[in-house]
Amino acid sequence: MGMPILDEVTKLIDEHGSANILRERVELAKDQQAAQEKRISVLVLELDQAKTETTRLRSQLEQCQQENRETKKQLQSLKQPTASPDLYP
């Protein structure tokens, strides 16, 4: 059987060591959380920029499609024979 005072000192050292390990793990978790929050902020910003770009490109696409429809109409009107007066009665 060990000496009670040494057992108490050993217990205190073990508890202190465990507290230090736990403190280090908590600090690591906090650092990782901060890094993840920063990354999330960057990703949210990138997502907003992508949404803005998508909206711009959709608008540009719609404009091109409208121009294409108008060009097709003009082409069709050029292909249709025009009514000309009869040269020979």
C-alpha positions, 0 to 999 in steps of 0.5 A: 500500500502506497503512502496516502500523501503520494497517492494524492500528489499523483492524483493531482498531477494526473488531473492537472495533466488531463486538464492541460490535455483537455485545454489543448484540445479545446484550443485546437477545436476553437482554432479549427472552428475559426478556420471553418467559419472563415472558409464558410465566409469565403464560400458564401461570398463566392456563392453570391458572386456566382449567383450574380454572374449567373443572373447576368449571363441569363440576361445576356442569353435572353438578349441573344435569344431575342436578337436571334428571333428578330434576325430569323424573322428578318431572314424569313421576310427576305426569303419570301417573294415580294408581290410585284405588279404584273409586267404583262397584262 
